[in-house]
Amino acid sequence: MAAALLITLRETLEASLIVGIMLAFLSRTQNRHHNPIIWAGVAAGVATSIIAGLLILQFAGSFEGRSEKIYEGVTMLVAAGLITWMVVWIASHGKYMCEGIERKMHLHLESGALISLFLLVYTSILREGIETVIFLQAAFMQSQDASVHLGAIAGMVLAVGAAWLLFRGMMQWFSLSRFFKFTGILLMFFAAGLVAHSVHELQEASLIPIVIEHVWDINHFLNEKGAVGGLLKGVFGYNGNPSLIEVISYIVYLSGIGMLWKRMNRLTN
């Protein structure tokens, strides 16, 4: 549940900020009559994301046995890759996001290409929506927590509320850069857990050797299926009895993405 809340909180807040930037730009440039285009793009992006999510869920349900293990392993690797791209992109381009969106909107309005304005909104929302669907599916595969949907809904509600308060000027104490840095760190741990769990699934599918089945086993002390262990598993990828390759993949991924993220932050500061 915690991982789902984190995912939808960040993704929905990012999407809400994009919409807010667009609406604010139209208001500032006396183009409020184009607001319906923005909302139409939002509605179309959300609708397409929901349809895509339903199709992905139906597709996922068609696998059994070894094929299911392979599908889950690949899905978690894809999710980890998307998270990596997202965290690195925000670290390197986040502070220029507003200027980039406004520049594109200015060009579309100046040329009168309103369909391009619609597509700008649509593709932005669709990208966030598809990422959210894939991340939530990966989060469920990793934690097997039935309350994932509750966390997802809570994250969306909090994000929309926070975005509304931000644009109303009622959360001046809130630092977006710190928020994205903090959630970025949590997402790096989440992605590392996805990589390790992907290795676990692919080992069960006999695609990756096990070498040493259990480097340690502390489930008697902190069970990954318990309340605390389940929370740590969902957010940080905790495993009470990992294999050697799982441990190596977790450490290698986390070290690599951590160094890359630090470098991107240094270059933009």
C-alpha positions, 0 to 999 in steps of 0.5 A: 500500500505504501509503495502504491501511495508513493507512486500515485502521489508523485505521478499524479502531482507531476501530472497536476503540475503540468496541467496547472502550468498550462492553465496558468500560462493561458490565463497569463496570456489572455487565452482562457478561452482555450481552457476546454482544450486543456481539460479535453486533453486531460480527460482523453489522457486519463480515459486512455490510461484506464483502458490501457490499464485494463488491457494490461491486466487482462493480458497479464491474467493470461499467463500461467506457470513458467510463462507467468514468472517470466512475464512478472520478471520482465514487467518488473525490469521494465518498471525499474527501467522507467523509474530510472529514466524518470528519476534521472530526467527529473534530476537533470531537467526538472527545474526547466520543466515549466519553461519547456512547457510554456515554450511549446504552448507559445509555439502552438498558440502562435501558429494556431495549431490547437490540435497540437495543444490538445496533443501536448496535454494528452501525451503528457497525461497519457505518459504519466498514466501509463507509467503509473499503471506499470509501476502499480502492477510491478508494486503488486507483483512485488508485495502481493498486497491486496490493498495496493488500490487503496494506497493508489487512490489515497496518493491520487487524492493527496496529489490533486489536493496538494496541487490545488493548494499550491496553485492557490498559494496556500502551501508556500512552505512546501518545496517541490524540489525537496519533494521530488528529491525525497521521493526520488530516493525512495523510488530508487530503493523501490526500483532496486527491489523490483530488479532483485525481485525480477531476478527472483522470478527469472530464477524460478523460471530457470532463466537465471542461475541460483548459485546460492539459494539463501545468503541469509534467512531472517524471516523468523526475526523480520518476516517479509509477510508480516506488517513491518516486513511487508511494508519494507518489502513493498517500498524498499524491496526487503527480502528475508531470505534472498539468493546471492544473485538477488543481493548482488543485483540490488546492490549493483543497481542501487549503487549505479543509479545513486551515482548517476542521480548524484551526478545529475544533481551536481550538474544542475546545481 
